[in-house]
Amino acid sequence: MAEKTDDKKNAEETDERLLPEFNLITLGHVDHGKTTLTQALSGKWTDTHSEELKRGITLRLGYADVTVYHCAKDDIFSSSERCPRCMEKCVPVRTFSIVDAPGHETLMATVLAGTAIADGALLLIAANEGIQAQTREHLAVLNISGIKNIIIVQNKIDLVNEEQALKNYREIKELVKGTVAENAPIIPVSAQQKLNIDALLAAINRMPKRSREEGAPKFFAVRSFDINKPGTEIGKLSGGILGGSIVSGSFSIGDDIEIKPGAKRNSKWETLKTKIVGLQKAGRNLEKAGAGGLVGLLTSLDPSLTKSDSLAGSVVSLPDGKGMEVKSELNLKINFFDKAQKKLSTGEPLVIVCGVARTVGAVASVGKTVAVKLKLPVCASAGDRVAISRQIQNRWKLVGHGTVV
């Protein structure tokens, strides 16, 4: 398992303010500064994934943990223990995890999966380039996801003059009119120069924590992997790792869990049953972990079952968890973004994103609802929302969302 932590990181001594309590996803057009902003907030460049083996169960997701500190003397928020103005020691207020989503259209399914574990969003728009194709598409993703805690970051403000900045601001206000982001604050920053980051952190600090502690324990697996080095003796092997986020309830070491849809054996999908033998959040080993922040679950599974993200998209619950029905066919009530979209035809392929699971399906029938037979099953319940992409000019394009009926 993971190496032992020092006394300061023991579960019973951990300051709750240093454990991530919510997830914040960064969205926006490619090269509008998402990863640079993440670095400005956290000090971590999330494009590098060299820390998978660090402490045993650290996630290789594009992510970083950020603790918000407050200096009472200067009334300033920062992500440093020392105030950038007076250099006095600051007080930690709360910690959150950033999920750094890709901007390119071909990675839209990854973005959609990221929103399934997000409590809030930063929508980046570069002031020098303005509103672009993926800006509009990511705003559509926010409307699908139901995320309401949104901050619009007007990035690269140092590259434009005042007139251009105001013009871009008015364009943003027009873009978000009538959307879930209509009343979102717009904060000008320069992620590259780290300008106005304190104002952004103050706005993030005002975000309410999504109330999801109650309910049956449920965990969305965004990644899965094997941390064992080749040649490790059988008796020294660590079990498979699941990386993702607890979206309701809590899990503890020793809990028996079920993983669905599970693994395919003899042409049938079988639920995997195992036990939690380790929990880690923000590099700290815990006895119990609740909703919010990114979590690593160390299990007693055969690590061959978790390697290479083979269980990514799975849902974890306690035995006989509610709302864990595995479906190989979905009946959907579909809403297209563009009313001019042509009606779906029988046999047409679709990409469906349900929670953190991505699958391909074929339209089986079209009526008041659309039946889609899935290549890979997903966990879904009536009322769940899914994102739908179809092929347009040889590209998969997000065209709408559906409700499971």
Residue, then its C-alpha position, 0 to 999 in steps of 0.5 A: m500500500a502507500e507509504k506511511t505518512d508523517d505525524k502531521k498527516n495522520a488522519e486523526e490530526t489532519d486539519e479539515r480545512l486542508l482536505p478538498e471539500f469541492n471540485l472545480i472544473t476549468l472549461g474554455h477554448v483551447d489555449h485560453g489559459k486553463t492549465t496556466l490558470t491552474q498553475a497560477l492558483s496551485g503552483k502545479w502544471t497539470d499537463t505533466h503526469s509523473e506523480e502517479l506512483k507518488r505516495g502509492i495512490t495519487l491520481r494521474l488526472g489533470y488536477a491540482d489541490v488548492t488551499v485558500y488562505h486569508c490574511a486578516k491584516d490585508d484582507i487578501f486571499s491567496s494560495s500561499e501560507r504567507c501573505p503576498r503583501c505583508m508576508e505574515k502567516c495566513v490562515p487556511v480557509r478551505t481547500f478545493s480540487i481543480v479538474d483541468a479539462p481539455g479544450h479541444e473539440t475531439l476531447m469533449a467526452t472527457v470534458l463531459a465526464g469531468t463535469a459529472i464530478a464537479d461542484g463548480a466551474l471556471l469558464l475561461i475566455a481569453a480577452n485577446e481572442g474572444i468567444q470561440a467555438q469551444t467557448r460556446e460548446h463548453l457553455a452548452v456543457l454547463n447547461i447540461s451538467g446542472i452546475k450552477n456555481i460558475i465564475i467567468v474568467q476573462n483571461k489574458i487581460d494584460l494583452v488588451n487595452e481598456e477599450q478591447a477589454l470592455k468590448n470583450y466583457r459586453e460580448i461575454k454578457e451577451l453570450v451568457k444571457g439566458t444560460v445557467a451562467e447569466n448571473a455569473p461574476i466576470i473576473p479579469v485576470s492574467a494567469q501568466q502574470k498572476l494578476n488579480i488572482d486574489a480577486l478570483l480566489a475571493a470569488i471561489n471562496r464565496m462558492p457554497k459547498r454542494s450539499r451531497e453528504e447525505g444519501a447512499p455512498k456513491f463514487f464515480a471512477v474517472r481512472s483506474f490503474d495498477i501501481n505495482k512494478p513489473g516483477t513484484e512478488i505476488g505476496k507484495l502486490s498492492g490491489g487495484i486503484l480507483g481514482g475519482s470522486i465521492v458524489s454522495g455519502s462516505f466510504s471507510i477503510g474496510d467497507d465492502i463495495e460493488i463496482k458496476p458495470g464491472a468486468k466482462r466475463n464469458s460474454k457477460w458483464e459481472t459486478l465486481k465485489t471487493k473491499i476498500v483497504g486504503l483511502q487517500k485525499a490530497g496526499r493524506n491517508l484517511e480512515k474515512a472520506g466523504a464527498g468533495g475533492l478527488v479521492g484514491l480508493l485502494t482495493s483488494l482487487d486483482p490489479s490486472l482488473t484496474k490497469s490502463d483505466s479499464l474500470a474508468g467510468s464505473v460507479v462504486s457503491l456499498p453492496d446492493g447500492k440504490g440507483m445502480e442499475v446496469k443498462s445495455e439499452l437506454n430510452l431517452k427523451i432528447n433535446f437538441f441544442d439546434k432545432a434545425q438538427k435532423k431527426l435521428s434515424t434507426g441504426e445511426p451511431l451516437v456517443i453517449v456520456c452518462g455520469v463519467a461513463r462514455t459509450v457508443g450506441a446505435v439508435a434502435s427505434v425512434g418515437k416519443t422517446v429514442a431507444v439506443k442500444l449500447k456497446l458498453p453498458v452504463c449505470a443509469s436511473a430514470g431522470d438521469r441526464v446524458a450528453i449526446s454527440r453525433q457524427i457531423q462531417n466526419r466529426w463527433k459533435l455535441v448536439g444535445h442532451g437526453t433524459v433517461v425514461 
